[in-house]
Amino acid sequence: MSAIEVEGLKKSYGQLRAVDGISFSVKVGEVFSLLGPNGAGKTTTIEILEGLRDKNEGKVTVLQMDPWSKGYELHKRIGVIPQGFKFLDYPTPREAISYYATLFGVKVDPDEMLRRVILEEAANTYFLHLSGGQKQKLGMALSLVNDPELVFLDEPTTGLDPQARRAVWEVIRKLKGEGRSVMLTTHYLEEAEELADKVAIMDHGKIVASGTTSEIVASHGSGQRMTVKAGEPLHEYLVKSTKLEVGYDGREEVTIRLRDKDDALTALRAIEESGCEWGDLAVRRDSLEDVFLRLVGPGVAGEEEAS
């Protein structure tokens, strides 16, 4: 069963095609991560799924409902943490949870909710004085007050220190362990690798790759490669003396593509015979980040999406 189904979704703002015919599905109990540079169409897509914007074309169902026409019913069954979650300065986390419970007309134990998101130590601390990670965990607690089946997390760890990010990761794992579906957008590629069952990469309104991390890397990666800390003389020697595919970053790293084990042995012999100075050597496969940069380009930053 699917928590989300999207087929041929399109959304335009004047001449700007923010979302250009994308399709994907999210299974119940799955963590699905939507990745892409600014302006790729992620925010527009998420807002359509949440029932905050209407689509131009395509079919969208969230928990078997049209999020635009059935928004009131849907919002009782989903949780949302917007990017850069903020709250009033002086309520404590315990008070904030009680307040949200009143809004939803439900009964919850604030202390139990705080334990679920690993925030019980700050139960009586004013929101103003919470750390960035604690604020994000409170946002998660509030998104769970109505016991949602599906949770939307929009860049929940942006700006957090590594320890706080890991704490939020643990909360997301708990949500999955409880059988909840999670829609995650993030700029941190290792976060998607760590948490997501499936990933979709968007660029200019289109999905350019989707599947598990290993499937995406296998389809779009360049396989294994050897990297050597060395200068241009070694690069030139390897190009002239071998048939290997060799690259140079213009600074201090020579890269050799390895099609098989024989390529690795050939490269090692040639490096030793070159007489050139060289340092650290490593063999690695492409990561999700490598593939992402190959698909959308390094340092990509488009205009912010329409709000």
C-alpha positions as CSV (number, residue, x, y, z in Angstrom):
1,M,0.0,0.0,0.0
2,S,1.2,3.5,-0.8
3,A,1.1,6.5,1.5
4,I,1.8,8.9,-1.5
5,E,1.1,8.4,-5.2
6,V,2.2,11.1,-7.7
7,E,1.7,10.7,-11.5
8,G,2.6,13.3,-14.1
9,L,2.5,16.2,-11.6
10,K,2.9,19.7,-13.1
11,K,2.8,23.1,-11.5
12,S,3.6,26.4,-13.2
13,Y,3.9,30.0,-12.0
14,G,3.5,32.1,-15.2
15,Q,6.2,31.0,-17.6
16,L,8.1,29.1,-14.8
17,R,7.5,25.4,-14.8
18,A,8.3,24.6,-11.2
19,V,7.3,21.0,-11.4
20,D,7.4,19.4,-14.8
21,G,5.6,16.0,-15.0
22,I,7.1,14.1,-12.1
23,S,6.0,10.7,-10.9
24,F,6.9,8.7,-7.7
25,S,5.3,6.8,-4.9
26,V,6.0,6.4,-1.2
27,K,5.1,3.1,0.5
28,V,3.6,2.9,4.0
29,G,6.3,2.8,6.6
30,E,9.0,4.1,4.2
31,V,11.4,7.0,4.5
32,F,11.5,8.8,1.2
33,S,13.9,11.6,0.6
34,L,13.5,14.3,-2.1
35,L,16.8,15.9,-3.0
36,G,17.7,18.8,-5.3
37,P,19.3,22.2,-5.5
38,N,17.4,25.4,-4.6
39,G,14.8,26.0,-7.3
40,A,14.6,22.3,-8.3
41,G,10.9,22.1,-7.4
42,K,11.1,20.3,-4.0
43,T,9.2,22.9,-2.0
44,T,6.4,23.3,-4.5
45,T,6.0,19.5,-4.7
46,I,5.9,19.2,-0.9
47,E,3.3,22.0,-0.6
48,I,1.1,20.3,-3.1
49,L,1.3,17.0,-1.2
50,E,0.5,18.9,2.0
51,G,-2.6,20.4,0.4
52,L,-1.2,24.0,0.6
53,R,-1.1,24.4,-3.2
54,D,-3.2,23.1,-6.0
55,K,-1.6,21.3,-9.0
56,N,-2.0,22.3,-12.7
57,E,-1.9,18.8,-14.1
58,G,-1.4,15.2,-12.9
59,K,-2.7,12.9,-10.2
60,V,-1.8,13.2,-6.5
61,T,-3.1,11.1,-3.6
62,V,-1.9,11.3,0.0
63,L,-3.2,8.6,2.3
64,Q,-5.7,7.8,-0.5
65,M,-7.0,11.4,-0.6
66,D,-6.7,14.4,-2.9
67,P,-4.7,16.7,-0.7
68,W,-6.3,19.9,-2.2
69,S,-10.0,18.9,-2.0
70,K,-9.7,16.8,1.2
71,G,-7.2,19.0,3.0
72,Y,-9.1,19.4,6.2
73,E,-9.4,15.6,6.6
74,L,-5.8,15.0,5.5
75,H,-4.3,17.5,8.0
76,K,-5.8,15.4,10.9
77,R,-3.7,12.5,9.7
78,I,-0.3,14.1,8.8
79,G,2.4,15.8,10.7
80,V,4.5,18.7,9.2
81,I,7.7,20.3,10.3
82,P,8.4,23.3,8.1
83,Q,11.9,24.4,7.2
84,G,13.4,26.6,10.0
85,F,10.7,25.6,12.6
86,K,9.9,28.5,15.0
87,F,7.5,29.0,17.9
88,L,6.6,31.6,20.5
89,D,9.5,32.5,22.8
90,Y,8.2,31.7,26.2
91,P,6.2,28.5,26.3
92,T,8.1,25.5,27.4
93,P,8.1,22.3,25.4
94,R,5.6,20.7,27.8
95,E,3.3,23.7,27.5
96,A,3.6,23.8,23.7
97,I,2.6,20.1,23.4
98,S,-0.4,20.7,25.7
99,Y,-1.4,23.7,23.5
100,Y,-1.2,21.7,20.3
101,A,-3.2,18.9,21.9
102,T,-6.0,21.4,22.6
103,L,-5.9,22.6,19.0
104,F,-6.3,19.1,17.7
105,G,-8.9,18.1,20.3
106,V,-6.8,15.1,21.5
107,K,-5.4,13.9,24.8
108,V,-1.6,13.3,25.0
109,D,0.9,12.9,27.8
110,P,3.4,15.8,27.2
111,D,6.1,14.0,29.1
112,E,5.7,10.8,27.1
113,M,5.8,12.8,23.8
114,L,9.0,14.5,25.0
115,R,10.6,11.1,25.7
116,R,9.7,10.0,22.2
117,V,11.8,12.8,20.7
118,I,14.5,12.6,23.3
119,L,13.7,16.1,24.8
120,E,12.7,15.3,28.3
121,E,15.7,17.1,29.8
122,A,14.4,20.4,28.4
123,A,10.7,20.0,29.3
124,N,10.6,23.2,31.4
125,T,13.0,25.4,29.3
126,Y,11.5,28.3,27.4
127,F,11.6,27.9,23.6
128,L,13.8,31.0,23.4
129,H,16.5,29.2,25.3
130,L,16.5,25.9,23.5
131,S,19.4,24.9,21.3
132,G,18.9,24.5,17.6
133,G,18.6,20.8,17.9
134,Q,16.2,21.0,20.8
135,K,13.9,23.3,18.8
136,Q,13.9,20.9,15.9
137,K,13.0,18.0,18.2
138,L,10.2,20.1,19.7
139,G,8.9,20.6,16.2
140,M,8.9,16.9,15.7
141,A,7.0,16.4,19.0
142,L,4.4,18.9,17.9
143,S,4.0,17.2,14.5
144,L,3.3,14.0,16.3
145,V,0.6,15.3,18.7
146,N,-2.2,14.2,16.4
147,D,-0.6,10.7,16.0
148,P,0.0,11.1,12.2
149,E,0.4,8.3,9.7
150,L,2.7,10.4,7.5
151,V,5.2,13.0,8.6
152,F,6.7,15.7,6.3
153,L,10.2,16.9,7.4
154,D,11.5,19.9,5.4
155,E,15.2,20.1,6.0
156,P,14.9,19.3,9.7
157,T,18.7,19.4,10.4
158,T,19.7,22.5,8.5
159,G,22.1,24.6,10.6
160,L,22.5,22.0,13.4
161,D,25.8,20.8,14.8
162,P,26.8,17.2,14.1
163,Q,25.6,16.0,17.5
164,A,22.2,17.6,17.2
165,R,21.8,16.2,13.7
166,R,22.5,12.7,14.9
167,A,19.9,13.2,17.7
168,V,17.3,14.2,15.1
169,W,18.3,11.2,12.9
170,E,17.5,8.9,15.9
171,V,14.0,10.5,16.1
172,I,13.4,9.8,12.4
173,R,14.5,6.2,12.8
174,K,12.0,5.9,15.7
175,L,9.2,7.2,13.4
176,K,10.0,4.6,10.8
177,G,10.2,1.9,13.6
178,E,6.7,2.9,14.6
179,G,5.4,2.2,11.1
180,R,5.0,5.8,10.1
181,S,5.8,7.1,6.6
182,V,8.3,9.9,6.3
183,M,8.8,12.4,3.5
184,L,12.2,14.0,4.0
185,T,13.8,16.9,2.1
186,T,17.4,17.6,2.9
187,H,20.5,19.3,1.5
188,Y,22.7,16.8,3.3
189,L,23.4,13.9,1.0
190,E,24.8,11.6,3.7
191,E,21.6,12.2,5.7
192,A,19.6,10.8,2.8
193,E,22.0,7.8,2.5
194,E,21.7,7.2,6.2
195,L,17.9,7.4,6.6
196,A,16.1,7.0,3.3
197,D,14.7,3.8,1.9
198,K,14.2,5.5,-1.4
199,V,15.5,8.7,-2.9
200,A,14.5,11.0,-5.8
201,I,16.7,13.7,-7.2
202,M,15.0,16.7,-8.7
203,D,16.5,19.3,-11.0
204,H,14.6,22.1,-12.9
205,G,11.3,20.6,-12.1
206,K,12.1,17.0,-13.2
207,I,13.1,13.9,-11.4
208,V,16.5,12.9,-12.9
209,A,17.2,9.8,-10.8
210,S,15.2,7.7,-8.3
211,G,15.4,4.5,-6.4
212,T,17.5,3.2,-3.5
213,T,20.8,4.8,-3.0
214,S,22.6,1.7,-4.3
215,E,20.4,1.6,-7.4
216,I,21.1,5.3,-8.2
217,V,24.8,4.9,-7.7
218,A,24.9,1.8,-9.8
219,S,22.9,3.5,-12.6
220,H,24.6,6.9,-12.6
221,G,28.0,6.4,-10.9
222,S,31.4,5.8,-12.5
223,G,32.3,2.6,-10.6
224,Q,35.5,2.3,-8.6
225,R,38.4,4.7,-8.9
226,M,41.8,5.1,-7.4
227,T,42.8,8.6,-6.1
228,V,46.5,9.5,-5.5
229,K,47.8,12.6,-3.9
230,A,50.2,13.8,-6.6
231,G,50.9,16.5,-9.1
232,E,50.6,16.9,-12.9
233,P,53.9,15.0,-13.7
234,L,52.3,11.7,-12.4
235,H,49.1,12.5,-14.4
236,E,51.1,13.0,-17.6
237,Y,53.2,9.9,-17.0
238,L,50.1,7.7,-16.5
239,V,48.4,9.1,-19.6
240,K,51.5,8.4,-21.8
241,S,52.5,5.0,-20.3
242,T,49.2,3.3,-19.8
243,K,45.8,2.9,-21.4
244,L,44.0,3.8,-18.2
245,E,41.4,6.5,-17.9
246,V,43.2,9.2,-15.8
247,G,42.1,12.5,-14.5
248,Y,43.7,15.4,-12.7
249,D,42.0,18.1,-10.6
250,G,44.6,20.7,-11.3
251,R,45.8,20.8,-7.7
252,E,47.0,17.7,-6.0
253,E,44.8,14.7,-6.9
254,V,45.2,12.2,-9.7
255,T,42.2,10.0,-10.4
256,I,42.3,6.6,-12.1
257,R,39.1,4.8,-13.2
258,L,39.3,1.1,-12.3
259,R,37.3,-1.2,-14.6
260,D,38.7,-4.4,-13.0
261,K,41.5,-5.6,-10.7
262,D,44.0,-5.7,-13.5
263,D,43.6,-1.9,-13.8
264,A,44.4,-1.5,-10.2
265,L,47.6,-3.6,-10.5
266,T,48.6,-1.7,-13.7
267,A,48.1,1.6,-12.0
268,L,50.2,0.7,-8.9
269,R,53.1,-0.6,-11.1
270,A,53.0,2.6,-13.2
271,I,52.9,4.8,-10.2
272,E,55.9,3.1,-8.7
273,E,57.9,3.1,-12.0
274,S,57.1,6.8,-12.7
275,G,59.7,8.2,-10.3
276,C,57.2,11.0,-9.5
277,E,56.4,12.2,-6.0
278,W,53.1,10.9,-4.6
279,G,51.4,10.6,-1.3
280,D,48.1,9.1,0.1
281,L,46.4,6.6,-2.1
282,A,42.8,5.3,-1.8
283,V,40.3,3.2,-3.7
284,R,36.6,4.2,-3.5
285,R,33.3,3.9,-5.1
286,D,31.0,6.9,-6.0
287,S,28.7,8.0,-3.1
288,L,25.3,9.5,-3.5
289,E,26.9,12.9,-3.3
290,D,29.2,12.1,-6.3
291,V,26.2,11.1,-8.4
292,F,24.2,14.1,-7.2
293,L,26.9,16.5,-8.3
294,R,27.3,14.7,-11.6
295,L,23.6,15.0,-12.3
296,V,22.9,18.6,-11.2
297,G,26.3,20.1,-11.3
298,P,28.7,21.4,-8.6
299,G,27.8,24.5,-6.7
300,V,24.3,24.6,-8.2
301,A,22.1,27.2,-6.6
302,G,19.0,28.4,-8.4
303,E,16.5,31.0,-7.5
304,E,14.4,30.2,-4.5
305,E,11.2,28.5,-5.4
306,A,8.0,30.5,-5.5
307,S,6.2,30.7,-2.2
